[in-house]
Structures are given as structure tokens and as C-alpha cells.
Amino acid sequence: MKSRKKIIIFGATGNVGSYLVDYALNYFNADEYEVIASGRRQTDFFTKRGIEYYPVDVTKEEDFEKLPTKDVYAVMLLSAQIPSYMDNYQPRKYVDSIIIGAYNVLEYCRKTKVDRIIYTQTVFDVSSYSHDIILKPNLAKCFSYMGDHAMYVISKNAALEFIEHYHQEYGLKKFIFRLPTIYCYSPYQYYFPNGVKTMRPIYQMINKAKNSETLEVWGDPKYAKDMVHVNDFSQMLCKAVEVNREEGYYNVGTGIPVTLEEQVNTIVDEFSPKENPSQIIFCPDKPSTGGFLMDITNAKEELGYEPQYNCRKLLEDFKKEMELNKFKELRILNI
């Protein structure tokens, strides 16, 4: 019997990672590929569902001895400490989880002769460009060396240098994906900008809409950004497993600009009671939060990527996932 190609997803217990595992299981032919989940936590969430799971802390070299050593074709590396869940600034966590973690994963790839690594980079590596432009995949790095995201971005950039070394030295194929915000439902609705616990804007709007409260549109209502559904993100990464190429660098996006006005109108349509919908008021003098527009041309041409979710479909699915709450036991609600 022919051996199946193993795909190991590091960071499988995270918000995005858990959805990626779910998508990959449906995407790949189970006769050809085996999807394996790995995360830092001890959990039986995956094994209860017939999915092989290995608890691996990527900062610990010895943990990699738990992993398979034969027929590992691809690794997807999502594991990382991220700023949105850091309530007390500890930059060493970035160095450990991202730089040391990447080194340990790359060494595992080298030793087990993995064909390719798929890595997620942050859009904050080009965040100092004007938000009015469409970001190209090959833009030179341009970010602030100040603030709570600086060490995160620096660590991510260092990991990319490690990956380039293993690509050139050992022939490890590499596929890098630059991520803006990826939209997927989580019952934990908060994040920590500058260490302050804050409800995420999308949940603020959804909760107000459900209660028929007035929604405010701050800044220019025609300001547009990419809204990327987790399944479109997952489609991109899964296609990188199959593509016959040595490397690729791609923006994760949709190519469909979503204005603030469209986003808020759609939230009201989907979540507000029909008999008493929320009112929308425009506040052009209040500051709006930033977003990014991503050029995805090369992802379409090289990977055959075709985004499936516009703003309406994304929020319809978000609503459905809120009801299903299928990853509830993986979410940590007491941060």
C-alpha cells in the first residue's frame, strides 16, 4: 500500500489553525494525504475526531522527537506568540516562539527530508506604507521599530531569513503568506492592543446590532480594506502544498475592497432584529482604524487561488459559526 504524504500543521489549536485543520481535512484526498495537527497544549479535541495530534512546544527541541519521521511532505508553521494576545509586554516570547520555534521546525524539516514549508508572515512588515495603496507581495519591508508590534515583526523577519537559508542550503521549498486580519469566529471576543484588554471591533458592532443599538461609522465611510475569511486563507495554504514550484511569496487577500459603510450595513442586515434594526450614524471627525488592500495577482496565477467569500458571505458564515461554536473547547476564555 502506497504511503500517504503527511502534512503537519503547527499551531493547530489556535483560532486560525483550528479552522485550517478543518479545511485541510476536507480539501485533501485522504488516500493521498494525511493531515496531522500539532499544538502546544495537551488536548484530546483532535483525537476524539479521528485526527492525529501531537502536543509539541516548538521552543523545545526535545518535543520534536514525538513527531513522525517518515513520509512528512509538508509543514505549515502558524505557531507564534502574537501581539493581540499579549496582555503584559514580554518581547522574549516573540524571540522564543517565532525565532527559536522556526529554527527547531526547520531542523525537523531538514532531518526528516520534508519537501516544503508553508509559513505565515505578518502584514505589519509593510505597515508603514500608506493605507491608500494596494500592497504588492514583493514590497520592501517598511515598518516602525517602535511600539508593541516591533519585536514581533523583527522576529518574523528573522524567521524568514532562517527559511531562506534552509531553502538555499538544503533545497527546502518555501511558500510565504503575508496575513492581514483573518476573520474567523471565536467565543473569546477580546484582544490586547498595547496591553489593554479591548473587545475586537467586529464583536463590538455585532453585539450592538443584535441589541438594536446605534452603530457609528468613524472616519471616511468609503475607506476600504480586505476582509479575508479563514477558508480563503486556508485555500491558499492548501494549494501551496500541491503546486509544482520551488518557492512563492503571496499576499493573503480577496481582491475585493470592503468599505466601512458596506461592512456596517451588512452587519446590521445579518445580526440586527428585522423588526428593530440598528440605526447607523456617520462620524467623519472620529478616527478610524486602519486596514490593508492586498494584491493577490500572483496567488491566482501561480496557485490557482480563487477567493470564495465577499463581505456578505463572510458575515453569513460568521453568524453560522457563532451558533455552531465547534472549537469552543479549544478556546481559552480566561485570558
ZADO-1210 file (C-alpha; in nm, 4 decimals, padded with zeros to 6 digits):
<atoms>
<atom x="00.0000" y="00.0000" z="00.0000" code="MET" pos="1"/>
<atom x="00.1357" y="00.3398" z="-00.1007" code="LYS" pos="2"/>
<atom x="00.2256" y="00.5663" z="00.1916" code="SER" pos="3"/>
<atom x="00.0282" y="00.8858" z="00.2317" code="ARG" pos="4"/>
<atom x="00.2021" y="01.2215" z="00.2314" code="LYS" pos="5"/>
<atom x="00.1885" y="01.3721" z="00.5793" code="LYS" pos="6"/>
<atom x="00.1063" y="01.7399" z="00.6331" code="ILE" pos="7"/>
<atom x="00.1834" y="01.8696" z="00.9824" code="ILE" pos="8"/>
<atom x="00.0067" y="02.1881" z="01.0913" code="ILE" pos="9"/>
<atom x="00.1917" y="02.3596" z="01.3777" code="PHE" pos="10"/>
<atom x="-00.0375" y="02.5963" z="01.5681" code="GLY" pos="11"/>
<atom x="-00.3434" y="02.3771" z="01.5158" code="ALA" pos="12"/>
<atom x="-00.5049" y="02.4736" z="01.8470" code="THR" pos="13"/>
<atom x="-00.5122" y="02.8455" z="01.7651" code="GLY" pos="14"/>
<atom x="-00.8089" y="03.0378" z="01.6266" code="ASN" pos="15"/>
<atom x="-00.6921" y="03.0293" z="01.2662" code="VAL" pos="16"/>
<atom x="-00.5045" y="02.6991" z="01.2948" code="GLY" pos="17"/>
<atom x="-00.8091" y="02.5007" z="01.4071" code="SER" pos="18"/>
<atom x="-01.0091" y="02.6241" z="01.1089" code="TYR" pos="19"/>
<atom x="-00.7155" y="02.5442" z="00.8805" code="LEU" pos="20"/>
<atom x="-00.7074" y="02.1834" z="01.0043" code="VAL" pos="21"/>
<atom x="-01.0811" y="02.1545" z="00.9459" code="ASP" pos="22"/>
<atom x="-01.0499" y="02.2957" z="00.5928" code="TYR" pos="23"/>
<atom x="-00.7477" y="02.0815" z="00.5046" code="ALA" pos="24"/>
<atom x="-00.9261" y="01.7612" z="00.6077" code="LEU" pos="25"/>
<atom x="-01.1988" y="01.8391" z="00.3561" code="ASN" pos="26"/>
<atom x="-00.9653" y="01.9743" z="00.0891" code="TYR" pos="27"/>
<atom x="-00.7121" y="01.6935" z="00.0531" code="PHE" pos="28"/>
<atom x="-00.7744" y="01.3460" z="-00.0823" code="ASN" pos="29"/>
<atom x="-00.7446" y="01.1230" z="00.2251" code="ALA" pos="30"/>
<atom x="-00.5994" y="00.8430" z="00.0119" code="ASP" pos="31"/>
<atom x="-00.3040" y="01.0645" z="-00.0826" code="GLU" pos="32"/>
<atom x="-00.2550" y="01.2977" z="00.2148" code="TYR" pos="33"/>
<atom x="-00.2729" y="01.2682" z="00.5929" code="GLU" pos="34"/>
<atom x="-00.3384" y="01.5886" z="00.7880" code="VAL" pos="35"/>
<atom x="-00.1704" y="01.5916" z="01.1299" code="ILE" pos="36"/>
<atom x="-00.2403" y="01.8561" z="01.3956" code="ALA" pos="37"/>
<atom x="00.0159" y="01.9864" z="01.6426" code="SER" pos="38"/>
<atom x="-00.0092" y="02.2462" z="01.9162" code="GLY" pos="39"/>
<atom x="00.1499" y="02.3374" z="02.2447" code="ARG" pos="40"/>
<atom x="-00.1458" y="02.2319" z="02.4569" code="ARG" pos="41"/>
<atom x="-00.2470" y="01.8913" z="02.5844" code="GLN" pos="42"/>
<atom x="-00.5913" y="01.8252" z="02.4357" code="THR" pos="43"/>
<atom x="-00.7956" y="01.5364" z="02.3100" code="ASP" pos="44"/>
<atom x="-01.0025" y="01.7612" z="02.0814" code="PHE" pos="45"/>
<atom x="-00.8473" y="01.6238" z="01.7623" code="PHE" pos="46"/>
<atom x="-00.8014" y="01.2600" z="01.8592" code="THR" pos="47"/>
<atom x="-01.1698" y="01.2394" z="01.9577" code="LYS" pos="48"/>
<atom x="-01.2426" y="01.3314" z="01.5981" code="ARG" pos="49"/>
<atom x="-01.0046" y="01.0786" z="01.4468" code="GLY" pos="50"/>
<atom x="-00.7291" y="01.3321" z="01.3719" code="ILE" pos="51"/>
<atom x="-00.3723" y="01.2523" z="01.4734" code="GLU" pos="52"/>
<atom x="-00.2450" y="01.5130" z="01.7193" code="TYR" pos="53"/>
<atom x="00.0972" y="01.5741" z="01.8740" code="TYR" pos="54"/>
<atom x="00.1454" y="01.8171" z="02.1650" code="PRO" pos="55"/>
<atom x="00.4651" y="01.9991" z="02.0674" code="VAL" pos="56"/>
<atom x="00.6081" y="02.3181" z="02.2125" code="ASP" pos="57"/>
<atom x="00.8115" y="02.4464" z="01.9171" code="VAL" pos="58"/>
<atom x="01.0561" y="02.6195" z="02.1533" code="THR" pos="59"/>
<atom x="01.1642" y="02.2792" z="02.2910" code="LYS" pos="60"/>
<atom x="01.3902" y="02.0755" z="02.0669" code="GLU" pos="61"/>
<atom x="01.3150" y="01.7520" z="02.2519" code="GLU" pos="62"/>
<atom x="00.9414" y="01.7787" z="02.1782" code="ASP" pos="63"/>
<atom x="01.0078" y="01.7164" z="01.8088" code="PHE" pos="64"/>
<atom x="01.1078" y="01.3611" z="01.8909" code="GLU" pos="65"/>
<atom x="00.7359" y="01.2881" z="01.9296" code="LYS" pos="66"/>
<atom x="00.6663" y="01.3646" z="01.5650" code="LEU" pos="67"/>
<atom x="00.6659" y="01.1275" z="01.2659" code="PRO" pos="68"/>
<atom x="00.9949" y="01.0880" z="01.0799" code="THR" pos="69"/>
<atom x="00.8733" y="00.9185" z="00.7594" code="LYS" pos="70"/>
<atom x="00.6675" y="01.0464" z="00.4661" code="ASP" pos="71"/>
<atom x="00.6389" y="01.4007" z="00.6037" code="VAL" pos="72"/>
<atom x="00.5796" y="01.6015" z="00.2884" code="TYR" pos="73"/>
<atom x="00.4857" y="01.9485" z="00.4132" code="ALA" pos="74"/>
<atom x="00.4731" y="02.1519" z="00.7307" code="VAL" pos="75"/>
<atom x="00.2559" y="02.4560" z="00.7862" code="MET" pos="76"/>
<atom x="00.4061" y="02.6787" z="01.0540" code="LEU" pos="77"/>
<atom x="00.1496" y="02.9037" z="01.2230" code="LEU" pos="78"/>
<atom x="00.2812" y="02.8757" z="01.5799" code="SER" pos="79"/>
<atom x="00.3721" y="03.2150" z="01.7259" code="ALA" pos="80"/>
<atom x="00.3125" y="03.4461" z="02.0154" code="GLN" pos="81"/>
<atom x="00.1067" y="03.7297" z="01.8694" code="ILE" pos="82"/>
<atom x="00.0601" y="04.0871" z="01.9971" code="PRO" pos="83"/>
<atom x="-00.3177" y="04.0622" z="02.0170" code="SER" pos="84"/>
<atom x="-00.2945" y="03.8070" z="02.2996" code="TYR" pos="85"/>
<atom x="-00.0067" y="03.9629" z="02.4942" code="MET" pos="86"/>
<atom x="-00.1600" y="04.1355" z="02.7965" code="ASP" pos="87"/>
<atom x="00.1792" y="04.2023" z="02.9556" code="ASN" pos="88"/>
<atom x="00.4574" y="04.3043" z="02.7163" code="TYR" pos="89"/>
<atom x="00.7199" y="04.0290" z="02.7127" code="GLN" pos="90"/>
<atom x="00.9225" y="04.0526" z="02.3896" code="PRO" pos="91"/>
<atom x="01.1248" y="03.7426" z="02.4792" code="ARG" pos="92"/>
<atom x="00.8111" y="03.5405" z="02.3976" code="LYS" pos="93"/>
<atom x="00.8386" y="03.6582" z="02.0366" code="TYR" pos="94"/>
<atom x="01.2027" y="03.5542" z="02.0178" code="VAL" pos="95"/>
<atom x="01.1315" y="03.2120" z="02.1672" code="ASP" pos="96"/>
<atom x="00.8111" y="03.1196" z="01.9841" code="SER" pos="97"/>
<atom x="00.8987" y="03.2708" z="01.6456" code="ILE" pos="98"/>
<atom x="01.2779" y="03.2625" z="01.6030" code="ILE" pos="99"/>
<atom x="01.3699" y="02.9587" z="01.8135" code="ILE" pos="100"/>
<atom x="01.0468" y="02.7904" z="01.7079" code="GLY" pos="101"/>
<atom x="01.1238" y="02.8410" z="01.3393" code="ALA" pos="102"/>
<atom x="01.4767" y="02.7078" z="01.3842" code="TYR" pos="103"/>
<atom x="01.3506" y="02.3923" z="01.5547" code="ASN" pos="104"/>
<atom x="01.0868" y="02.3353" z="01.2881" code="VAL" pos="105"/>
<atom x="01.3416" y="02.3876" z="01.0108" code="LEU" pos="106"/>
<atom x="01.5802" y="02.1421" z="01.1725" code="GLU" pos="107"/>
<atom x="01.2967" y="01.8915" z="01.1876" code="TYR" pos="108"/>
<atom x="01.2331" y="01.9551" z="00.8173" code="CYS" pos="109"/>
<atom x="01.5997" y="01.9003" z="00.7352" code="ARG" pos="110"/>
<atom x="01.6335" y="01.5808" z="00.9365" code="LYS" pos="111"/>
<atom x="01.3141" y="01.4241" z="00.8028" code="THR" pos="112"/>
<atom x="01.3634" y="01.5487" z="00.4445" code="LYS" pos="113"/>
<atom x="01.0411" y="01.7477" z="00.4317" code="VAL" pos="114"/>
<atom x="00.9664" y="01.8720" z="00.0799" code="ASP" pos="115"/>
<atom x="00.8266" y="02.2157" z="00.1666" code="ARG" pos="116"/>
<atom x="00.7491" y="02.4601" z="00.4442" code="ILE" pos="117"/>
<atom x="00.4487" y="02.6930" z="00.4400" code="ILE" pos="118"/>
<atom x="00.4921" y="02.9932" z="00.6660" code="TYR" pos="119"/>
<atom x="00.2694" y="03.2815" z="00.7742" code="THR" pos="120"/>
<atom x="00.4244" y="03.6270" z="00.7812" code="GLN" pos="121"/>
<atom x="00.2572" y="03.9357" z="00.9260" code="THR" pos="122"/>
<atom x="00.1329" y="04.2270" z="00.7159" code="VAL" pos="123"/>
<atom x="00.2922" y="04.4560" z="00.9736" code="PHE" pos="124"/>
<atom x="00.6253" y="04.4087" z="00.7939" code="ASP" pos="125"/>
<atom x="00.4928" y="04.6614" z="00.5386" code="VAL" pos="126"/>
<atom x="00.2590" y="04.8544" z="00.7681" code="SER" pos="127"/>
<atom x="00.4341" y="05.1890" z="00.7246" code="SER" pos="128"/>
<atom x="00.3235" y="05.2167" z="00.3628" code="TYR" pos="129"/>
<atom x="00.0184" y="05.4333" z="00.3003" code="SER" pos="130"/>
<atom x="-00.3077" y="05.2536" z="00.3656" code="HIS" pos="131"/>
<atom x="-00.4373" y="05.4078" z="00.0437" code="ASP" pos="132"/>
<atom x="-00.2212" y="05.1856" z="-00.1775" code="ILE" pos="133"/>
<atom x="-00.2660" y="04.8236" z="-00.2769" code="ILE" pos="134"/>
<atom x="00.0145" y="04.6259" z="-00.1159" code="LEU" pos="135"/>
<atom x="00.2213" y="04.4187" z="-00.3595" code="LYS" pos="136"/>
<atom x="00.3697" y="04.0857" z="-00.2459" code="PRO" pos="137"/>
<atom x="00.7244" y="04.1965" z="-00.3299" code="ASN" pos="138"/>
<atom x="00.7243" y="04.5267" z="-00.1410" code="LEU" pos="139"/>
<atom x="01.0405" y="04.6051" z="00.0520" code="ALA" pos="140"/>
<atom x="00.9975" y="04.5848" z="00.4281" code="LYS" pos="141"/>
<atom x="00.8741" y="04.9093" z="00.5784" code="CYS" pos="142"/>
<atom x="00.7671" y="04.9136" z="00.9423" code="PHE" pos="143"/>
<atom x="00.8189" y="05.1045" z="01.2645" code="SER" pos="144"/>
<atom x="01.0950" y="04.9964" z="01.5001" code="TYR" pos="145"/>
<atom x="00.8878" y="05.1417" z="01.7827" code="MET" pos="146"/>
<atom x="00.5739" y="05.0215" z="01.9569" code="GLY" pos="147"/>
<atom x="00.4308" y="04.6931" z="02.0798" code="ASP" pos="148"/>
<atom x="00.4490" y="04.5243" z="01.7358" code="HIS" pos="149"/>
<atom x="00.8159" y="04.5988" z="01.6611" code="ALA" pos="150"/>
<atom x="00.9745" y="04.2925" z="01.8224" code="MET" pos="151"/>
<atom x="00.7013" y="04.0748" z="01.6755" code="TYR" pos="152"/>
<atom x="00.7774" y="04.1957" z="01.3224" code="VAL" pos="153"/>
<atom x="01.1539" y="04.1754" z="01.3738" code="ILE" pos="154"/>
<atom x="01.1201" y="03.8165" z="01.4948" code="SER" pos="155"/>
<atom x="00.9031" y="03.7234" z="01.1964" code="LYS" pos="156"/>
<atom x="01.1561" y="03.8783" z="00.9586" code="ASN" pos="157"/>
<atom x="01.4380" y="03.6853" z="01.1263" code="ALA" pos="158"/>
<atom x="01.2448" y="03.3610" z="01.0813" code="ALA" pos="159"/>
<atom x="01.2148" y="03.4374" z="00.7106" code="LEU" pos="160"/>
<atom x="01.5937" y="03.4671" z="00.6886" code="GLU" pos="161"/>
<atom x="01.6260" y="03.1244" z="00.8516" code="PHE" pos="162"/>
<atom x="01.3798" y="02.9813" z="00.5993" code="ILE" pos="163"/>
<atom x="01.5741" y="03.1337" z="00.3101" code="GLU" pos="164"/>
<atom x="01.8918" y="02.9706" z="00.4377" code="HIS" pos="165"/>
<atom x="01.7305" y="02.6271" z="00.4539" code="TYR" pos="166"/>
<atom x="01.5808" y="02.6848" z="00.1089" code="HIS" pos="167"/>
<atom x="01.9180" y="02.7631" z="-00.0470" code="GLN" pos="168"/>
<atom x="02.1334" y="02.5282" z="00.1588" code="GLU" pos="169"/>
<atom x="01.9090" y="02.2209" z="00.1737" code="TYR" pos="170"/>
<atom x="01.6589" y="02.2704" z="-00.1089" code="GLY" pos="171"/>
<atom x="01.3586" y="02.3069" z="00.1216" code="LEU" pos="172"/>
<atom x="01.0769" y="02.4543" z="-00.0859" code="LYS" pos="173"/>
<atom x="00.9275" y="02.7621" z="00.0766" code="LYS" pos="174"/>
<atom x="00.5915" y="02.9336" z="00.0462" code="PHE" pos="175"/>
<atom x="00.5363" y="03.2504" z="00.2471" code="ILE" pos="176"/>
<atom x="00.1964" y="03.4098" z="00.3073" code="PHE" pos="177"/>
<atom x="00.1572" y="03.7665" z="00.4330" code="ARG" pos="178"/>
<atom x="-00.1507" y="03.7915" z="00.6529" code="LEU" pos="179"/>
<atom x="-00.3817" y="04.0836" z="00.7250" code="PRO" pos="180"/>
<atom x="-00.6642" y="04.0208" z="00.9739" code="THR" pos="181"/>
<atom x="-00.8137" y="03.6755" z="00.9136" code="ILE" pos="182"/>
<atom x="-01.1816" y="03.6605" z="01.0053" code="TYR" pos="183"/>
<atom x="-01.2948" y="03.3519" z="01.1948" code="CYS" pos="184"/>
<atom x="-01.5320" y="03.3215" z="01.4854" code="TYR" pos="185"/>
<atom x="-01.4046" y="03.2702" z="01.8394" code="SER" pos="186"/>
<atom x="-01.6100" y="03.2810" z="02.1588" code="PRO" pos="187"/>
<atom x="-01.3257" y="03.4862" z="02.3092" code="TYR" pos="188"/>
<atom x="-01.4038" y="03.8358" z="02.1811" code="GLN" pos="189"/>
<atom x="-01.1116" y="04.0357" z="02.3178" code="TYR" pos="190"/>
<atom x="-00.7578" y="04.1334" z="02.2226" code="TYR" pos="191"/>
<atom x="-00.4841" y="04.3424" z="02.3851" code="PHE" pos="192"/>
<atom x="-00.3711" y="04.6455" z="02.1799" code="PRO" pos="193"/>
<atom x="-00.0804" y="04.7982" z="02.3723" code="ASN" pos="194"/>
<atom x="-00.1559" y="04.5528" z="02.6531" code="GLY" pos="195"/>
<atom x="-00.5105" y="04.6826" z="02.7152" code="VAL" pos="196"/>
<atom x="-00.7943" y="04.4297" z="02.7114" code="LYS" pos="197"/>
<atom x="-01.0336" y="04.5511" z="02.4410" code="THR" pos="198"/>
<atom x="-01.3279" y="04.3953" z="02.2640" code="MET" pos="199"/>
<atom x="-01.2488" y="04.3380" z="01.8979" code="ARG" pos="200"/>
<atom x="-01.4273" y="04.5938" z="01.6752" code="PRO" pos="201"/>
<atom x="-01.6235" y="04.3323" z="01.4792" code="ILE" pos="202"/>
<atom x="-01.7693" y="04.1886" z="01.8010" code="TYR" pos="203"/>
<atom x="-01.8484" y="04.5374" z="01.9294" code="GLN" pos="204"/>
<atom x="-02.0532" y="04.6019" z="01.6157" code="MET" pos="205"/>
<atom x="-02.2173" y="04.2586" z="01.6093" code="ILE" pos="206"/>
<atom x="-02.3187" y="04.2800" z="01.9763" code="ASN" pos="207"/>
<atom x="-02.4657" y="04.6259" z="01.9286" code="LYS" pos="208"/>
<atom x="-02.6514" y="04.5150" z="01.6162" code="ALA" pos="209"/>
<atom x="-02.8013" y="04.2163" z="01.7990" code="LYS" pos="210"/>
<atom x="-02.9277" y="04.4564" z="02.0683" code="ASN" pos="211"/>
<atom x="-03.0610" y="04.7104" z="01.8130" code="SER" pos="212"/>
<atom x="-02.8136" y="04.9699" z="01.9401" code="GLU" pos="213"/>
<atom x="-02.6911" y="05.2522" z="01.7174" code="THR" pos="214"/>
<atom x="-02.3753" y="05.1814" z="01.5187" code="LEU" pos="215"/>
<atom x="-02.1250" y="05.4543" z="01.4403" code="GLU" pos="216"/>
<atom x="-01.9110" y="05.4662" z="01.1269" code="VAL" pos="217"/>
<atom x="-01.5948" y="05.6545" z="01.2142" code="TRP" pos="218"/>
<atom x="-01.3866" y="05.8379" z="00.9546" code="GLY" pos="219"/>
<atom x="-01.4438" y="05.8092" z="00.5810" code="ASP" pos="220"/>
<atom x="-01.7278" y="05.5600" z="00.5187" code="PRO" pos="221"/>
<atom x="-01.5785" y="05.4845" z="00.1760" code="LYS" pos="222"/>
<atom x="-01.2455" y="05.3774" z="00.3255" code="TYR" pos="223"/>
<atom x="-01.1903" y="05.0212" z="00.2079" code="ALA" pos="224"/>
<atom x="-00.9906" y="04.7204" z="00.3244" code="LYS" pos="225"/>
<atom x="-00.9601" y="04.3475" z="00.2587" code="ASP" pos="226"/>
<atom x="-01.1815" y="04.1217" z="00.4697" code="MET" pos="227"/>
<atom x="-01.0374" y="03.7711" z="00.4453" code="VAL" pos="228"/>
<atom x="-01.2407" y="03.4693" z="00.5521" code="HIS" pos="229"/>
<atom x="-01.0406" y="03.1933" z="00.7199" code="VAL" pos="230"/>
<atom x="-01.1463" y="02.9478" z="00.4483" code="ASN" pos="231"/>
<atom x="-00.9975" y="03.1668" z="00.1742" code="ASP" pos="232"/>
<atom x="-00.6754" y="03.1852" z="00.3750" code="PHE" pos="233"/>
<atom x="-00.6848" y="02.8064" z="00.4177" code="SER" pos="234"/>
<atom x="-00.7468" y="02.7520" z="00.0477" code="GLN" pos="235"/>
<atom x="-00.4272" y="02.9417" z="-00.0321" code="MET" pos="236"/>
<atom x="-00.2117" y="02.7369" z="00.2043" code="LEU" pos="237"/>
<atom x="-00.3571" y="02.4065" z="00.0875" code="CYS" pos="238"/>
<atom x="-00.2912" y="02.4947" z="-00.2752" code="LYS" pos="239"/>
<atom x="00.0721" y="02.5660" z="-00.1847" code="ALA" pos="240"/>
<atom x="00.1042" y="02.2032" z="-00.0746" code="VAL" pos="241"/>
<atom x="00.0097" y="02.0847" z="-00.4232" code="GLU" pos="242"/>
<atom x="00.1757" y="02.3402" z="-00.6505" code="VAL" pos="243"/>
<atom x="00.4774" y="02.2351" z="-00.8559" code="ASN" pos="244"/>
<atom x="00.7069" y="02.5226" z="-00.7666" code="ARG" pos="245"/>
<atom x="01.0226" y="02.5773" z="-00.5635" code="GLU" pos="246"/>
<atom x="00.9014" y="02.8860" z="-00.3780" code="GLU" pos="247"/>
<atom x="00.6422" y="03.1592" z="-00.3609" code="GLY" pos="248"/>
<atom x="00.5620" y="03.4759" z="-00.1671" code="TYR" pos="249"/>
<atom x="00.1965" y="03.5725" z="-00.1550" code="TYR" pos="250"/>
<atom x="-00.0388" y="03.8224" z="-00.0001" code="ASN" pos="251"/>
<atom x="-00.3435" y="03.6731" z="00.1653" code="VAL" pos="252"/>
<atom x="-00.6470" y="03.8636" z="00.0461" code="GLY" pos="253"/>
<atom x="-00.9577" y="03.8669" z="-00.1683" code="THR" pos="254"/>
<atom x="-00.9049" y="04.1469" z="-00.4177" code="GLY" pos="255"/>
<atom x="-01.2497" y="04.2734" z="-00.3108" code="ILE" pos="256"/>
<atom x="-01.2305" y="04.6098" z="-00.1297" code="PRO" pos="257"/>
<atom x="-01.4880" y="04.6353" z="00.1504" code="VAL" pos="258"/>
<atom x="-01.5811" y="04.9865" z="00.2613" code="THR" pos="259"/>
<atom x="-01.6593" y="05.0683" z="00.6229" code="LEU" pos="260"/>
<atom x="-02.0120" y="05.1570" z="00.5151" code="GLU" pos="261"/>
<atom x="-02.0645" y="04.8196" z="00.3441" code="GLU" pos="262"/>
<atom x="-01.9258" y="04.6323" z="00.6444" code="GLN" pos="263"/>
<atom x="-02.1558" y="04.8077" z="00.8928" code="VAL" pos="264"/>
<atom x="-02.4634" y="04.7826" z="00.6670" code="ASN" pos="265"/>
<atom x="-02.4038" y="04.4106" z="00.6231" code="THR" pos="266"/>
<atom x="-02.3606" y="04.3565" z="00.9969" code="ILE" pos="267"/>
<atom x="-02.6961" y="04.5241" z="01.0578" code="VAL" pos="268"/>
<atom x="-02.8602" y="04.3108" z="00.7882" code="ASP" pos="269"/>
<atom x="-02.7211" y="03.9873" z="00.9308" code="GLU" pos="270"/>
<atom x="-02.7347" y="04.0409" z="01.3068" code="PHE" pos="271"/>
<atom x="-02.9873" y="04.3098" z="01.3904" code="SER" pos="272"/>
<atom x="-03.3555" y="04.2181" z="01.4550" code="PRO" pos="273"/>
<atom x="-03.5579" y="04.2801" z="01.1378" code="LYS" pos="274"/>
<atom x="-03.8380" y="04.4432" z="01.3345" code="GLU" pos="275"/>
<atom x="-03.5993" y="04.6837" z="01.5083" code="ASN" pos="276"/>
<atom x="-03.2738" y="04.7215" z="01.3134" code="PRO" pos="277"/>
<atom x="-02.9856" y="04.9278" z="01.4443" code="SER" pos="278"/>
<atom x="-02.9551" y="05.2810" z="01.3185" code="GLN" pos="279"/>
<atom x="-02.6276" y="05.3863" z="01.1539" code="ILE" pos="280"/>
<atom x="-02.4759" y="05.7283" z="01.2078" code="ILE" pos="281"/>
<atom x="-02.1662" y="05.8662" z="01.0374" code="PHE" pos="282"/>
<atom x="-01.8896" y="06.0272" z="01.2413" code="CYS" pos="283"/>
<atom x="-01.6344" y="06.1553" z="00.9879" code="PRO" pos="284"/>
<atom x="-01.4426" y="06.3534" z="01.2507" code="ASP" pos="285"/>
<atom x="-01.3644" y="06.0470" z="01.4638" code="LYS" pos="286"/>
<atom x="-01.0503" y="05.8434" z="01.3860" code="PRO" pos="287"/>
<atom x="-01.0989" y="05.5160" z="01.2008" code="SER" pos="288"/>
<atom x="-00.8850" y="05.2073" z="01.2437" code="THR" pos="289"/>
<atom x="-00.6506" y="05.1026" z="00.9663" code="GLY" pos="290"/>
<atom x="-00.6765" y="04.8171" z="00.7230" code="GLY" pos="291"/>
<atom x="-00.4996" y="04.6892" z="00.4149" code="PHE" pos="292"/>
<atom x="-00.5739" y="04.6196" z="00.0495" code="LEU" pos="293"/>
<atom x="-00.3757" y="04.3233" z="-00.0801" code="MET" pos="294"/>
<atom x="-00.2627" y="04.2436" z="-00.4342" code="ASP" pos="295"/>
<atom x="-00.3285" y="03.8718" z="-00.4874" code="ILE" pos="296"/>
<atom x="-00.2498" y="03.8506" z="-00.8591" code="THR" pos="297"/>
<atom x="00.0411" y="03.6073" z="-00.8269" code="ASN" pos="298"/>
<atom x="-00.1562" y="03.3820" z="-00.5905" code="ALA" pos="299"/>
<atom x="-00.4251" y="03.3497" z="-00.8560" code="LYS" pos="300"/>
<atom x="-00.1764" y="03.2905" z="-01.1364" code="GLU" pos="301"/>
<atom x="00.0666" y="03.0563" z="-00.9573" code="GLU" pos="302"/>
<atom x="-00.1572" y="02.8725" z="-00.7119" code="LEU" pos="303"/>
<atom x="-00.4911" y="02.8826" z="-00.8910" code="GLY" pos="304"/>
<atom x="-00.6394" y="03.0614" z="-00.5900" code="TYR" pos="305"/>
<atom x="-00.9945" y="03.1909" z="-00.6244" code="GLU" pos="306"/>
<atom x="-01.1463" y="03.3696" z="-00.3231" code="PRO" pos="307"/>
<atom x="-01.4936" y="03.2454" z="-00.2319" code="GLN" pos="308"/>
<atom x="-01.6065" y="03.4962" z="00.0321" code="TYR" pos="309"/>
<atom x="-01.7217" y="03.8538" z="-00.0120" code="ASN" pos="310"/>
<atom x="-01.8348" y="04.0635" z="00.2855" code="CYS" pos="311"/>
<atom x="-02.1891" y="03.9256" z="00.2812" code="ARG" pos="312"/>
<atom x="-02.0873" y="03.5603" z="00.2605" code="LYS" pos="313"/>
<atom x="-01.8173" y="03.6109" z="00.5246" code="LEU" pos="314"/>
<atom x="-02.0647" y="03.7516" z="00.7776" code="LEU" pos="315"/>
<atom x="-02.3259" y="03.4878" z="00.6940" code="GLU" pos="316"/>
<atom x="-02.0693" y="03.2214" z="00.7741" code="ASP" pos="317"/>
<atom x="-01.9562" y="03.4106" z="01.0848" code="PHE" pos="318"/>
<atom x="-02.3152" y="03.4004" z="01.2107" code="LYS" pos="319"/>
<atom x="-02.3390" y="03.0278" z="01.1422" code="LYS" pos="320"/>
<atom x="-02.0103" y="02.9608" z="01.3238" code="GLU" pos="321"/>
<atom x="-02.1316" y="03.1593" z="01.6259" code="MET" pos="322"/>
<atom x="-02.4212" y="02.9143" z="01.6532" code="GLU" pos="323"/>
<atom x="-02.2089" y="02.6029" z="01.5942" code="LEU" pos="324"/>
<atom x="-01.9166" y="02.7164" z="01.8144" code="ASN" pos="325"/>
<atom x="-01.7373" y="02.3991" z="01.7070" code="LYS" pos="326"/>
<atom x="-01.3960" y="02.4941" z="01.8504" code="PHE" pos="327"/>
<atom x="-01.5279" y="02.6129" z="02.1869" code="LYS" pos="328"/>
<atom x="-01.3225" y="02.3639" z="02.3914" code="GLU" pos="329"/>
<atom x="-01.0001" y="02.4833" z="02.2261" code="LEU" pos="330"/>
<atom x="-01.0543" y="02.8460" z="02.3119" code="ARG" pos="331"/>
<atom x="-00.9025" y="02.9916" z="02.6280" code="ILE" pos="332"/>
<atom x="-01.1632" y="03.2268" z="02.7731" code="LEU" pos="333"/>
<atom x="-00.9908" y="03.3418" z="03.0908" code="ASN" pos="334"/>
<atom x="-00.7084" y="03.5492" z="02.9452" code="ILE" pos="335"/>
</atoms>
